[in-house]
Amino acid sequence: MQSTYLNYALRQLEAIVNIPSPSGFTAEAVRYCSNEFANMGYTPEITPKGGLLVCLGGEGEGLLLGAHIDTLGAMVREVKANGALRVAPVGGLQANNTETETVHVYTRAGKVLEGTLQLENASVHVNGEYSKTQRTFDTLELLLDAKTHSAAETRALGVDVGDYVAVEPRFNVTETGFIKSRFLDDKLSAAILLAYAKYLKDTGRRPRRRVYVDFTVFEEVGHGGAVIPQDVVEMLSVDMGCVGTGLQCDETMVSICVMDSKGPSHKAVVDGLVEAALRAGVRYALDVYPHYSSDADVAVCAGNDVRHCVVGAGVYASHGYERSHIEGLANTFDLLNSYIEIAD
């Protein structure tokens, strides 16, 4: 991966990560990505459900590269008597790793209010049960940074049930190349696909078959990839690669998922990806993901007759403060480039 496209991907990643987009609250992130594709000379289409579909060119049977730009988040479920908020998770947000995080509440009137997720009675010097209390979204509360001590005062700020809550991502790239942020799942993949689209335009290269990029917006709640173009016969979910105990992948590699919780990936696709990785000298890992599903699974379960697989840069601490590496980003880009060039 040339430094031009690596640096572009990192800039886009930082930009996209800092646009709040919990599932159902993705319009701004979609507009941003749509404008990026349009500025490159593509013709992006916003789907009825709010996703983003772009054809990168090529002829013949379609290959879909899917990433999701929706993230975990929360929603106000109750305005409490003390003026704090009780929230419900959107997707798999974890109470254990969001305690003490700065968040923003987005009201229907367009107001943005800052606050913090805290354990109820969060002062250690007051609460003798602090360390013993289980962290759940029933024991945490959202404290607004506003002078409010009652439900009436909070409602007067414009807050109501159904308002979206976004957690600050805290994006950082270290001097050693590690990328640390919430929501690398899956905005890291979106940035890689934006860089790949730019590479094709800049170089004038055409894929050997028709290639689509699909940025879905409901993956974290289970129905992002249900609808795909009719000419697509193969789908790659470009989504985070799992890193953890019992797996081969680390943050510097690209992961090829041979099986997830829904079942095996298509063997012909896995074999083709391995061949492409070897051809390009890409550092890759083959792994089974025990607690994972993707938009590719959704597409197949929705009745689409497509071959499918999941590939993506290794990401540690998924659904928390995640970590990847610029080498994992580059290896994913190079694998996709190699695979698309040799795809039948």
C-alpha positions as CSV (number, residue, x, y, z in Angstrom):
1,M,0.0,0.0,0.0
2,Q,1.5,3.3,-1.1
3,S,1.9,5.9,1.6
4,T,-0.4,8.3,-0.2
5,Y,-3.3,5.9,0.3
6,L,-2.3,4.9,3.8
7,N,-2.3,8.5,4.9
8,Y,-5.5,9.2,3.1
9,A,-7.1,6.2,4.9
10,L,-5.9,7.4,8.3
11,R,-7.3,10.9,7.6
12,Q,-10.6,9.5,6.6
13,L,-10.7,7.1,9.5
14,E,-10.2,10.0,12.0
15,A,-12.9,12.0,10.2
16,I,-15.5,9.2,10.1
17,V,-14.8,8.0,13.7
18,N,-15.5,11.5,14.9
19,I,-18.9,11.6,13.3
20,P,-21.4,10.0,15.7
21,S,-23.3,7.2,14.0
22,P,-25.0,4.7,16.3
23,S,-27.4,2.3,14.4
24,G,-30.4,4.4,13.3
25,F,-28.5,7.7,13.6
26,T,-26.2,7.5,10.6
27,A,-27.3,10.2,8.2
28,E,-24.4,12.6,8.8
29,A,-21.8,9.8,8.4
30,V,-23.4,8.6,5.2
31,R,-23.5,12.1,3.8
32,Y,-19.8,12.6,4.5
33,C,-18.8,9.3,2.8
34,S,-21.2,10.0,-0.1
35,N,-19.5,13.3,-0.7
36,E,-16.1,11.7,-0.6
37,F,-17.1,9.2,-3.3
38,A,-18.7,11.9,-5.4
39,N,-15.6,14.1,-5.1
40,M,-13.6,11.2,-6.5
41,G,-15.9,11.0,-9.5
42,Y,-18.2,8.1,-8.5
43,T,-22.0,8.2,-8.4
44,P,-23.0,7.2,-4.9
45,E,-26.6,6.1,-4.2
46,I,-28.2,6.5,-0.8
47,T,-30.5,3.5,-0.3
48,P,-34.1,3.7,1.0
49,K,-32.9,2.3,4.3
50,G,-30.2,5.0,4.5
51,G,-27.1,3.0,3.5
52,L,-24.6,4.0,0.7
53,L,-24.0,2.0,-2.4
54,V,-21.3,2.8,-5.0
55,C,-20.2,1.0,-8.1
56,L,-16.4,1.2,-8.6
57,G,-16.6,-0.1,-12.2
58,G,-15.9,-3.3,-14.0
59,E,-18.1,-5.6,-16.0
60,G,-19.7,-9.0,-15.5
61,E,-20.7,-10.7,-12.3
62,G,-20.8,-8.5,-9.3
63,L,-18.6,-8.6,-6.2
64,L,-19.8,-6.6,-3.2
65,L,-17.4,-5.2,-0.7
66,G,-19.5,-4.4,2.4
67,A,-18.5,-2.4,5.4
68,H,-20.7,-0.8,8.1
69,I,-20.5,2.7,9.3
70,D,-23.1,2.3,12.0
71,T,-21.6,1.8,15.5
72,L,-22.6,0.9,19.0
73,G,-24.3,3.6,21.0
74,A,-27.3,4.1,23.3
75,M,-30.7,5.7,23.6
76,V,-32.4,7.5,26.4
77,R,-35.0,5.2,27.9
78,E,-35.9,7.1,31.0
79,V,-35.6,10.6,32.5
80,K,-35.0,9.8,36.1
81,A,-36.4,11.7,39.0
82,N,-32.9,13.1,39.9
83,G,-32.5,14.6,36.5
84,A,-30.1,11.9,35.3
85,L,-30.8,9.6,32.4
86,R,-31.2,5.9,32.1
87,V,-30.1,4.6,28.7
88,A,-30.6,1.4,26.7
89,P,-27.7,0.1,24.6
90,V,-28.0,0.2,20.8
91,G,-26.2,-2.9,19.6
92,G,-23.7,-4.6,21.8
93,L,-22.5,-1.6,23.9
94,Q,-21.0,-2.9,27.1
95,A,-21.7,-1.2,30.5
96,N,-18.5,-2.5,31.9
97,N,-16.3,-0.5,29.5
98,T,-18.4,2.6,29.0
99,E,-18.5,3.6,32.7
100,T,-16.9,7.1,33.1
101,E,-16.9,7.7,29.3
102,T,-17.9,11.1,28.0
103,V,-21.0,11.0,25.9
104,H,-23.2,13.3,23.9
105,V,-27.0,13.3,23.8
106,Y,-28.7,14.4,20.6
107,T,-32.2,15.8,21.1
108,R,-34.9,15.8,18.4
109,A,-34.6,19.6,18.2
110,G,-30.9,19.3,17.2
111,K,-29.4,20.3,20.5
112,V,-26.3,18.4,21.7
113,L,-25.7,17.9,25.4
114,E,-22.5,16.6,27.0
115,G,-22.5,14.2,29.9
116,T,-20.8,11.2,31.5
117,L,-21.9,7.6,32.1
118,Q,-21.3,6.9,35.8
119,L,-22.3,4.3,38.3
120,E,-25.2,5.4,40.5
121,N,-23.7,6.9,43.7
122,A,-20.3,6.9,42.0
123,S,-18.2,8.5,44.8
124,V,-15.9,5.8,46.3
125,H,-15.7,7.8,49.6
126,V,-19.5,7.6,49.9
127,N,-20.5,4.3,48.4
128,G,-19.3,1.4,50.3
129,E,-20.6,-1.0,47.7
130,Y,-18.8,0.7,44.8
131,S,-16.5,-2.2,43.9
132,K,-19.1,-4.9,44.5
133,T,-21.8,-3.4,42.3
134,Q,-22.4,-5.1,39.0
135,R,-22.1,-2.7,36.0
136,T,-25.2,-2.9,33.9
137,F,-27.3,-0.2,32.2
138,D,-29.6,-0.5,35.1
139,T,-26.9,0.5,37.6
140,L,-25.3,3.1,35.4
141,E,-26.8,6.5,34.8
142,L,-26.0,9.4,32.4
143,L,-25.2,12.6,34.2
144,L,-25.7,15.6,32.0
145,D,-23.2,18.4,32.3
146,A,-26.1,20.8,33.1
147,K,-27.5,22.2,36.3
148,T,-30.4,19.8,36.6
149,H,-31.6,17.9,39.7
150,S,-35.1,16.8,38.5
151,A,-36.8,15.2,35.6
152,A,-38.6,18.5,34.9
153,E,-35.4,20.4,34.7
154,T,-33.9,17.8,32.3
155,R,-36.9,17.8,30.1
156,A,-36.8,21.5,29.9
157,L,-33.4,21.1,28.3
158,G,-35.2,19.3,25.4
159,V,-34.2,15.8,26.4
160,D,-36.7,13.0,26.0
161,V,-37.0,9.3,25.6
162,G,-35.6,8.1,22.3
163,D,-32.8,10.6,22.0
164,Y,-29.6,9.1,20.8
165,V,-26.4,8.9,22.8
166,A,-23.0,8.6,21.3
167,V,-19.8,7.7,23.2
168,E,-16.6,9.7,22.5
169,P,-14.3,7.6,20.4
170,R,-10.9,9.0,21.7
171,F,-9.1,8.4,18.4
172,N,-5.3,8.2,18.5
173,V,-2.5,6.9,16.3
174,T,0.7,6.2,18.3
175,E,4.3,6.8,17.2
176,T,4.6,3.0,16.9
177,G,1.7,2.8,14.5
178,F,-1.1,1.5,16.7
179,I,-4.5,2.9,16.0
180,K,-6.6,3.2,19.2
181,S,-10.3,4.3,19.1
182,R,-13.8,3.1,19.7
183,F,-15.6,2.1,16.6
184,L,-12.7,0.8,14.5
185,D,-15.4,-1.8,14.1
186,D,-16.1,-1.0,11.4
187,K,-15.0,2.5,10.4
188,L,-11.5,1.2,9.9
189,S,-12.8,-0.9,7.0
190,A,-14.8,2.0,5.6
191,A,-11.7,4.1,5.5
192,I,-9.8,1.2,3.7
193,L,-12.5,1.0,1.1
194,L,-12.5,4.8,0.5
195,A,-8.8,4.5,0.0
196,Y,-9.2,1.7,-2.5
197,A,-11.8,3.6,-4.4
198,K,-9.4,6.6,-4.6
199,Y,-6.6,4.3,-5.7
200,L,-8.7,3.0,-8.6
201,K,-9.7,6.5,-9.7
202,D,-6.2,7.9,-9.4
203,T,-4.6,5.1,-11.3
204,G,-7.3,4.6,-13.9
205,R,-7.5,0.9,-13.2
206,R,-10.7,-1.0,-13.7
207,P,-11.6,-4.1,-11.8
208,R,-11.8,-7.3,-13.8
209,R,-15.4,-7.7,-12.7
210,R,-18.1,-5.3,-11.5
211,V,-17.3,-4.2,-8.0
212,Y,-19.6,-2.5,-5.5
213,V,-18.9,-0.8,-2.2
214,D,-21.9,-1.0,0.2
215,F,-21.7,1.0,3.5
216,T,-24.5,-0.4,5.6
217,V,-26.1,1.3,8.6
218,F,-27.8,-1.4,10.7
219,E,-25.1,-4.1,11.0
220,E,-24.7,-3.7,14.8
221,V,-28.4,-4.5,15.2
222,G,-28.5,-7.4,12.8
223,H,-30.0,-6.4,9.5
224,G,-27.5,-4.3,7.6
225,G,-26.7,-6.5,4.6
226,A,-30.2,-7.9,3.9
227,V,-30.5,-6.2,0.4
228,I,-27.8,-6.3,-2.2
229,P,-27.7,-5.6,-6.0
230,Q,-29.2,-8.3,-8.2
231,D,-26.0,-9.0,-10.2
232,V,-23.9,-9.7,-7.1
233,V,-22.7,-13.3,-6.9
234,E,-20.1,-12.8,-4.2
235,M,-19.9,-10.7,-1.1
236,L,-17.0,-9.9,1.2
237,S,-17.8,-8.3,4.5
238,V,-14.8,-6.1,5.1
239,D,-15.2,-6.1,8.8
240,M,-12.9,-6.2,11.8
241,G,-10.7,-9.2,12.2
242,C,-10.9,-10.8,15.7
243,V,-7.8,-10.8,17.9
244,G,-7.8,-12.8,21.2
245,T,-7.1,-16.1,22.9
246,G,-7.0,-19.1,20.6
247,L,-6.8,-17.0,17.4
248,Q,-3.9,-16.5,15.0
249,C,-4.5,-12.9,14.0
250,D,-2.9,-9.9,15.6
251,E,-3.4,-6.2,15.0
252,T,-0.7,-6.0,12.3
253,M,-2.4,-8.7,10.1
254,V,-5.4,-9.1,7.9
255,S,-7.8,-11.8,9.1
256,I,-9.6,-14.2,6.8
257,C,-12.6,-15.7,8.6
258,V,-13.0,-19.4,7.7
259,M,-16.1,-19.8,10.0
260,D,-18.1,-17.6,12.3
261,S,-21.1,-18.3,14.6
262,K,-23.4,-18.8,11.6
263,G,-21.2,-21.3,9.9
264,P,-18.4,-21.7,7.3
265,S,-17.4,-19.1,4.8
266,H,-17.5,-20.2,1.2
267,K,-14.5,-22.4,0.6
268,A,-13.8,-21.1,-2.9
269,V,-13.7,-17.6,-1.6
270,V,-11.4,-18.5,1.3
271,D,-9.1,-20.3,-1.1
272,G,-9.1,-17.4,-3.5
273,L,-8.3,-15.0,-0.7
274,V,-5.4,-17.1,0.5
275,E,-4.0,-17.3,-3.0
276,A,-4.3,-13.6,-3.3
277,A,-2.5,-13.0,0.0
278,L,0.4,-15.3,-1.0
279,R,0.6,-13.6,-4.4
280,A,0.9,-10.1,-2.8
281,G,3.1,-11.1,0.1
282,V,0.4,-10.1,2.6
283,R,0.6,-11.1,6.3
284,Y,-2.7,-12.9,6.9
285,A,-4.3,-15.2,9.4
286,L,-7.0,-17.8,9.0
287,D,-9.3,-17.9,12.0
288,V,-12.6,-19.2,13.4
289,Y,-14.7,-16.5,15.1
290,P,-16.8,-18.1,17.9
291,H,-19.0,-15.1,18.7
292,Y,-19.3,-13.2,15.5
293,S,-21.7,-12.6,12.6
294,S,-21.5,-10.1,9.8
295,D,-23.5,-8.4,7.0
296,A,-22.4,-11.3,4.7
297,D,-24.3,-13.7,7.0
298,V,-27.3,-11.4,6.9
299,A,-27.2,-11.4,3.1
300,V,-27.1,-15.2,2.9
301,C,-29.8,-15.6,5.5
302,A,-32.0,-13.1,3.6
303,G,-32.0,-15.5,0.7
304,N,-29.3,-14.0,-1.5
305,D,-27.6,-16.7,-3.5
306,V,-24.0,-15.5,-3.0
307,R,-20.6,-16.8,-2.0
308,H,-19.4,-15.1,1.1
309,C,-16.6,-14.5,3.5
310,V,-15.3,-11.9,6.0
311,V,-11.9,-10.2,5.9
312,G,-10.6,-7.3,7.9
313,A,-7.7,-5.8,9.8
314,G,-7.0,-7.3,13.2
315,V,-8.8,-5.4,15.9
316,Y,-8.3,-6.1,19.6
317,A,-10.8,-5.3,22.4
318,S,-13.8,-5.4,20.1
319,H,-16.8,-3.4,21.3
320,G,-14.6,-1.5,23.7
321,Y,-11.6,0.9,23.3
322,E,-10.3,-1.0,20.3
323,R,-6.8,-1.3,18.9
324,S,-5.4,-2.0,15.5
325,H,-2.3,-1.1,13.6
326,I,-1.4,0.7,10.3
327,E,0.2,-2.6,9.1
328,G,-3.1,-4.3,9.5
329,L,-4.8,-1.5,7.5
330,A,-2.2,-1.9,4.8
331,N,-2.4,-5.6,4.7
332,T,-6.1,-5.5,4.3
333,F,-5.9,-3.0,1.4
334,D,-3.2,-5.1,-0.3
335,L,-5.3,-8.3,0.0
336,L,-8.4,-6.7,-1.4
337,N,-6.4,-5.2,-4.3
338,S,-4.7,-8.6,-5.1
339,Y,-8.0,-10.5,-4.8
340,I,-10.0,-8.2,-7.0
341,E,-7.4,-8.2,-9.7
342,I,-7.4,-12.0,-9.9
343,A,-11.1,-12.6,-9.3
344,D,-12.7,-14.7,-11.9
